[in-house]
């Protein structure tokens, strides 16, 4: 019965995976270039220098440092609530990170040129990526981490938060943060539109997979 309840999520994973691969092919063939540049020009015309620090702060929420801290805290919370096996949900995050690195290493898709991009939020990844030769930008790691970490946080809080108001606000707040982060990536012009879409899809695959693990069928002894 529980497997049947999980079927829509398993189908969603398959659909998201197909969508990600279709987008990857479109990016590799250059089919997204026109749309990417149209969005870039729109963001350039909307640029307002006084807002730069604000969007750098938003960027930090999707950086490796903050998302790792949030995920570790969430895993500890799950573990301390007695769901020891469920704490292994962090593996989905690691797998998604591996896929991000593999795609950035093998899919030629340079970042927006420095002539149009603006300084991103401070992060160790800004130093590591050039040093490791990861000059490509598909998919957006910020978007992947934001969708997965804050989406998973909302899923867990919706189930386990002790306060009803927090359970009710968890999902809407996560959605708002994801939308704001997507705009942030485009507004700072550190990613193309296709990168943002790729990060959302990759993060969604990992997130739905994580929820399947958390809601997996368990034996009576568990």
C-alpha positions in Angstrom: 0.0 0.0 0.0 2.8 2.4 0.9 4.7 1.5 -2.3 1.6 2.5 -4.2 1.5 5.9 -2.3 5.1 6.4 -3.3 4.5 5.7 -7.0 3.7 9.3 -8.0 7.1 10.4 -6.5 8.9 7.6 -8.4 7.2 8.7 -11.6 8.2 12.3 -10.8 11.8 11.3 -10.4 11.7 9.7 -13.9 10.1 12.7 -15.5 12.5 15.1 -13.8 15.5 12.9 -15.0 14.2 12.9 -18.6 13.7 16.7 -18.4 17.2 17.2 -17.1 18.7 15.1 -19.9 16.6 16.9 -22.5 17.8 20.2 -21.2 21.4 18.9 -21.1 21.2 18.0 -24.8 19.7 21.3 -25.6 22.5 23.1 -23.8 25.2 21.0 -25.5 23.7 21.7 -28.9 23.5 25.5 -28.2 19.7 25.5 -28.5 19.4 27.5 -25.3 21.8 30.2 -26.3 19.3 32.7 -27.6 17.0 32.4 -24.6 20.1 32.6 -22.3 21.3 35.8 -23.9 17.8 37.4 -24.0 17.5 36.9 -20.2 21.0 38.2 -19.7 20.2 41.4 -21.5 17.0 41.8 -19.5 18.9 41.5 -16.3 21.6 43.9 -17.5 18.9 46.6 -18.1 17.4 46.0 -14.6 20.8 46.2 -12.8 20.8 48.6 -9.8 24.2 48.9 -8.1 22.9 49.7 -4.6 21.1 46.3 -4.5 24.3 44.4 -5.2 25.1 43.7 -1.5 21.6 42.5 -0.9 21.8 39.9 -3.7 25.3 38.9 -2.6 23.7 38.1 0.8 21.0 36.0 -0.9 23.7 34.1 -2.8 25.4 33.1 0.5 22.2 31.2 1.4 22.8 28.8 -1.5 26.6 28.6 -1.0 28.4 25.4 0.0 29.0 26.7 3.5 25.5 27.7 4.6 23.7 24.8 2.9 26.2 22.3 4.5 25.6 23.8 7.9 21.8 23.6 7.4 21.9 20.1 6.1 24.2 18.9 9.0 21.9 20.5 11.5 18.9 18.8 9.9 20.6 15.4 9.8 21.5 15.7 13.5 17.9 16.7 14.3 16.6 13.6 12.4 19.1 11.4 14.2 18.3 12.7 17.6 14.6 12.2 17.1 15.5 8.5 16.8 15.3 8.1 13.0 18.9 6.8 12.7 18.5 5.3 9.2 16.6 8.3 7.9 19.7 10.4 8.7 21.4 8.8 5.7 19.3 11.1 3.6 22.4 13.3 3.3 23.7 10.8 0.8 21.3 12.2 -1.8 23.0 15.6 -1.4 26.4 14.1 -1.9 25.3 12.2 -5.1 23.8 15.4 -6.5 27.0 17.3 -5.8 29.0 14.6 -7.7 26.6 14.9 -10.7 27.0 18.7 -10.6 30.8 18.4 -10.7 30.7 15.7 -13.5 28.5 17.9 -15.7 30.6 21.0 -15.1 33.7 19.0 -15.9 32.4 17.5 -19.1 29.8 19.8 -20.6 31.3 22.8 -22.3 29.1 25.7 -21.3 31.2 28.7 -20.2 29.9 31.1 -17.5 28.6 34.5 -18.5 31.6 36.7 -19.4 33.2 38.8 -16.6 32.2 41.9 -18.7 28.6 41.4 -17.8 28.6 39.4 -14.5 28.8 40.9 -11.0 30.7 39.7 -7.9 28.9 36.8 -6.4 28.4 36.2 -2.7 31.7 35.2 -0.9 32.2 31.4 -0.9 35.0 28.9 -0.9 33.6 27.5 -4.2 34.6 30.8 -5.9 38.2 29.9 -5.2 38.0 26.1 -5.7 36.2 26.0 -9.0 38.8 28.0 -11.0 41.6 26.1 -9.3 40.1 22.8 -10.3 39.4 23.9 -13.8 35.6 24.0 -13.5 35.0 26.9 -15.8 31.6 25.7 -17.0 28.4 26.7 -15.4 25.8 24.0 -16.1 24.1 23.2 -13.8 24.0 25.9 -11.1 25.2 24.5 -7.9 23.5 27.3 -5.9 20.2 26.3 -7.3 20.7 22.6 -6.8 21.7 23.1 -3.2 18.9 25.5 -2.5 16.2 23.2 -3.9 17.5 20.2 -2.1 18.5 21.6 1.3 15.7 24.0 1.9 13.1 21.7 0.2 14.2 18.9 2.5 14.2 21.2 5.5 10.6 22.1 4.7 9.6 18.5 4.2 11.0 17.5 7.6 9.6 20.5 9.4 6.2 19.9 7.9 6.3 16.5 9.5 8.2 17.0 12.8 8.1 20.7 13.8 6.6 21.2 17.2 4.8 24.4 16.3 1.8 24.4 13.9 2.7 27.8 12.5 6.2 26.5 11.5 4.7 23.4 9.9 2.3 25.6 7.9 5.0 28.1 6.8 7.8 25.6 6.0 6.8 24.8 2.4 5.8 28.4 1.3 9.0 29.8 2.8 11.1 27.2 0.9 9.3 28.0 -2.4 9.9 31.7 -1.9 13.6 31.1 -1.2 14.0 29.0 -4.3 12.4 31.6 -6.5 14.5 34.4 -5.0 17.7 32.3 -5.5 16.8 31.7 -9.1 16.3 35.5 -9.7 19.6 36.1 -7.7 21.6 33.9 -10.1 20.2 35.7 -13.1 20.4 39.2 -11.6 24.0 38.9 -10.6 24.5 37.4 -14.1 26.8 34.6 -12.7 24.6 31.9 -14.5 22.6 31.6 -17.6 18.9 30.8 -17.5 19.7 27.2 -18.7 22.1 26.8 -15.7 19.4 27.8 -13.3 16.8 25.4 -14.8 19.4 22.6 -14.7 20.1 23.3 -11.1 16.4 23.3 -10.2 15.9 20.0 -12.0 18.9 18.3 -10.5 18.0 19.5 -7.0 14.4 18.4 -7.5 15.6 14.9 -8.5 17.7 14.6 -5.4 14.9 16.1 -3.2 12.2 13.8 -4.3 14.6 10.8 -4.0 15.3 11.9 -0.5 11.6 12.0 0.4 11.1 8.5 -1.0 13.9 7.3 1.3 12.3 9.0 4.3 8.9 7.5 3.5 10.2 4.1 2.4 8.3 1.0 3.6 9.7 -0.3 6.9 9.4 -3.6 8.7 7.4 -3.8 11.9 10.6 -4.0 13.9 11.4 -0.5 12.7 
